[in-house]
Amino acid sequence: MNKPRNDTLLRALRCEPTPYTPIWLMRQAGRYLPEYNATRARAGSFMRLCQDPDLATEVTLQPLARFPLDAAILFSDILTVPDAMGLGLCFSEGGGPRFERPLADEAAITKLGAPDFAHLQYVFDAVAAIKRALDDSVPLIGFAGSPFTLACYMIDGGSGADFGRTRQLLYMRPDLLHRVLELNAAATAIYLVEQVRSGADALMIFDTWGGLLTARSYVDFSLAYVERVVAEVRQRCEHSVPVIVFTKGGGQWLERIAGCGCDAIGIDWSTDLGEARSRVGRRVALQGNLDPQVLLAPPNVVEREALAVLRAAGPEPGHVFNLGHGILPATPPDNVAALVACVRTHSGVLHRQASRRTN
């Protein structure tokens, strides 16, 4: 696999010096872009958009045509894996994802098996198509949901405020939840490895709902399975690929996350990056962590808050600028342009100043 000409992100994830802080954004291809909405309308539905490699490539590249971002991220959804397990994923307009056949009882959980990876070929075809279209310009990030986050949707049947059914199962029948998590971990590892084989340069594991758990439950039911996935990816991949782990609401567990084998920790806006660095040292890179709400404010506020994130992270190697979660649909594209320009310009100044101090 050829190295991207702009490999700033990959170097930052390895905590190597970079001329500026690389930037990419969660959900950078999405509803805030009018061109995305036009492509989605042509597709007819979100699932058709995900399942057509040509359309998935088109929307993946749209934000890169607008903004000088340092990475592309595969356009897909974390719930493709449980869909391939036969749970029947669907999306209602404005209602979020739902499963037609959720894991509603012990019989359903006992019956659950490994996904049909032939049903996921469209994802791997999209990765390969995006990689060709990028022509080694910037890295391509592949991703998956964490085993616990997938289980939340699979058991509760769709989006929820607190995923109460899943958390009740944790206490009442932990054996059943562990069965789901074991299947999810094995499937997720294979899924990520196939993305690497198809062309992904880096990987991200979205543990979106791990932050709902108690400290002990987080370790036993979320992080332990993330660690399994990372270890399996390391073992199966022919070359080293950086792995980012993002637990929304996981700031209290940074030291534990840093020990799971990942190369970088994604951090939401509730944790100070300077404090995070002092806690984990140079063991891992850090990614984050602008509050997505900032991008709804005037451009001068966007710049002010972006500078605060850069200063908190410091100029030392090992920081990737991102949001603390995904871009909101109401975000003006001009504000994203202002953010990217600010990070590129001001982080470059900070990096040059730090380089002069150390030389």
N, C-alpha and C positions, 0 to 999 in steps of 0.2 A: 504494500500500500504506500503510495506516494505521500510525502509530508506536505501539508497545506502550505502555500506560500506565506500566508499570514498564520503563523502558529503561536501567536501571542497567548491565546487562551490555554493551549496545551502546556506552554512553558509556565504560565501562572499556576496552573493546577499542579505542576511539579515543584512549585515554590522556587522557580528559577527567575533570575532578573528579567524584567521586560521594560521596554522604553515608555510604556504607559500602562494604565490599568485596563485590561480588556473588558468589554461590556457585551452582554447579550441579555435578553429579557424573557422571563417566563411568559408564555402565551404571546410571544412577539408576532406570530401569525394568528390574527384573530379578528373579532368583530369590530374593533376600533378602526380597522382599515376598510375604506369603501371598496377597494379592489377585492378584498377577501369576501365581503358580502355579495359582490357580484358573482364571484366564482361559486360560492355556496348556493346562490340562487340557481345557477346553471346546473349544479349537481342535483338539486332537488331535495336533499336532506343531508344532515351532518354525517350519517353513516356512509352514504354514497360518496361523499367527499373524502372520507378516510379510506374507503375501499378502492378508490380509483387511483392507481399510482401516478398517473399523469396529473390529475387534479391536486393530489397531495403534494406533488413536486411544485406545482404552480404556486400554491399558497405558502409553502415553505420558503420559497424564494422571494415572495412579495416584500417582506420587510427589509430584506437585504438590498433590494432595488431602491428603496427609499432612504435607508439609513446605513452608515458605515459600521455595521455591527461586526463583531469578531467571531461569530459562530452562527450556524444555522442549527435549528432543532427540528427533528422529524415532526411532521404534522400527523398526529394520530391521537389516540385516547388510551388512558391507562386500563380501560375496561375491555380491551380487545381480548385479553387472555381469558377471563371468565366467560366471555361470549363464546370463545372457542371450546369451552368446557360444556357447552350446551345450555347455558342459562338464558339465552334469548335476549340480547341487549337491544334496547330501543331508546330513542330520544324523542321526547315531546317538546314542541315549541314552547320555550320558556319554562318547562317543567323539569329539565335535567334528565339524567339517565335513569332508566328503570330496567329491571330484569323481569321477563315474563315468567321465569321459573326459578325464583329465589330459593335459597337453602332454608326452607321454612320449618323443617323438623329433622329429627334424627335420621329418618329413612332417606331424605334427600341428601344429607351430608354423607351417609354411608355409601350411597350410590355414586357420589361425585368421583370422577376420574380425571386423568390427565387431559389436557386440551388436545384437540386435533390440530397439529401444527400445519397441516395442509390448508386449514381454514385461515391461517395467519400468513400465508404466502404473500398476500397483498401488502402486508407491512414490510416484509423483506424486499419485495420488488420496489416499493416506494423508497426504501433506504438506498438501494442500488441506483435508482433513477435520479434521486436527489444528489447522490455522490457524483454521478456523471455530469449533471447539470452544473454543479459547483465548480467542476474542473480544477479541483485542488486550490481554490481561492481561499476558503476558510474551513475550519473543522466542522464536521457534522456530529451533533449530539443525538444519540439514541436514548430511549428512556423506557421505564416501566414503573408501575405502581408497586409499592412495598407489599409483601404478603399480607400484613395486617390491614392496610388500607383497602386492598382488594376484597378481603374478607368482610369488611364493613358493608360494602355495597352488595356483596353476594348474599349475606345473611339478612340484612335489613331490606333488601330488594331495590335499593336506589339511594338517592341523596337523602340525608337526614341531618338534623341539627346536632344530635348527640349519639346517633347509632346505638340506641338503647338496647335493641335486641341482641346485637353483637356483644355488648358489654355485659348484659345479663347472662349470656351463654358462657362468657369468660368465668363467671363466678359459679354458675350452676352446673355446667358441664364443660369444664376446661378440656377434657379429653376430646370432645367433638370439635372445639375450636382449634386445638392443636392439629387435628387431622386436616382441617381445611388449610391451616397455615403450612403444614408440611407439603401438601400438594401444590399450594401456591408458590412456595419457595423453589421447589424443583422446576416447576413450569417457568417461573420468572427467570431463573438462571439460564435455561435453554433459550428462552426468548431473547434475552440480552446478548448471549453468545452469537445467535444467528444474526442479530443486528450488526454486531462487529464484523462477522464474516461477510455481510452484505455491504459493508463500507463505513459503519459508524466509527468516528475517531475518539469519542468520549461517551460516557454513559451517565445517566442520572436516575436515581431511585427516588420516587416521590412517596414519602411516608406522610401523606397529608394529614392522616387522622391519628398518628401515634401520640400526638400531644393531648389526646383525650384521656389517656391512661394514667393510672397512678405510677409512681416511680418504679415500684417492683414489677407491676404488670407490663410497663413499657419494656423493661429488660427482657422479661420472659416471653412476651407475646408479640413484640415488634422487633426490637433490636436484635435479638438472637436469630431471628429469621432473615433479617437484612444481612447479618454477618454470614449466614449460610450462603446467601445469594452471591455476595461479593467473593467469598472464598471459591465458590464453584466457577464463577466467571474467570477468576485468576487462573484456576487450574485448566480450564477448557480452552481459553484463548491462546492463540499461537504467539501473540505479541502483547506487550503491556498496554492497556487502555485505561486512562484515568477514570475513576468512578466518583461521582458526587452523590452524597446522601443528604436529603432535605427532609427534616421532620418539622412540620409547622407546629409551633408551640413547644419545641424541644430545647429551648435555650438552657434549661436547668440541667440537661444531660450532655452537654458538649463534650466533656472529658470521656464519657462512655462511648459516644458516637465516634470520637476520634480514634478509639481503639478497635473499631469494627473492621478495619482493613481498607477503609475508603481513602481516597486521595484528597478530598475536599468535603467540607460541610456547608450546606446551604443554610442560611440563617434568616429568620423572618425579622420584621422591623422592631420586635419587642426586646431584642438583645443588642446591647452596644458592641460594635465590632472591636473596639479597643479592649474592652473587658474580655471578649471572646478570645482575642489573641493572647492575652495574658494567661488565660486558663489553659489553652491547648498548646501554647508555644509554637514551634515550627513543625510540629508533627504533621499537620495537614494545612492545605490552603483553605481560605474562607470565601464564601460567595454570598453576596447580598449588599445591602438589605434595605433599600429605599421603600418606604410605605407606598403602595400603589396609589393611595389617595392623593399623594403629592402631585401626581401627574394630572389631576383635575384642577390644580391651582394655576395662577398666572406663571409665565415662564421665569420671571425673576425669583419666585418662590421655589420653582423646580431647581433652578441653579443653586440657590442658597442651601437647600436640603441635600442636593447631590454633593456639594462641597463638604457639608457636615459628615456625610458618609465617608468620603475620601479621607478626610482628616482623621476620623475615628479609626479607619483601617490602617492608616500610616502608609508611608511610601515603600516599606520593605516588601520583598517579593512574596507572592502567595495570596493576592486578593483578586477576585473576579467581581466586577460590579454587576449587580442585578437588583431586581425588586425583591421584597420580602414575600411576595406571592405573585400571582399572574396579573397582567395588565387588565384594567377594568374596561368593559366595552365602551364606556362614555369618554374614554381618554382621547383628547385631540391629538392627531398625528403630529402637529407642529410642536407640541410639548415633548413628544418622544424625540423629535429631531433636536430640540434644545438640550434635552438631557444627554443624548449621545455626544453632541458637540462639546458640552461642558465637561463630561468625563474625559473625553479624548484630550482636550486642551489642558485642563487643569491638572489631571493626573500626570501628563507628560512633564509639566513644570515641576511637580512634586518629586517625580522620579529623578529628574536631572539634578535637582537640588540635593537629594539624598546621595546620588552618585558622586557629586563633587565633594560632599562631606566625608565620604569613605575613601576617596582617592588622595 
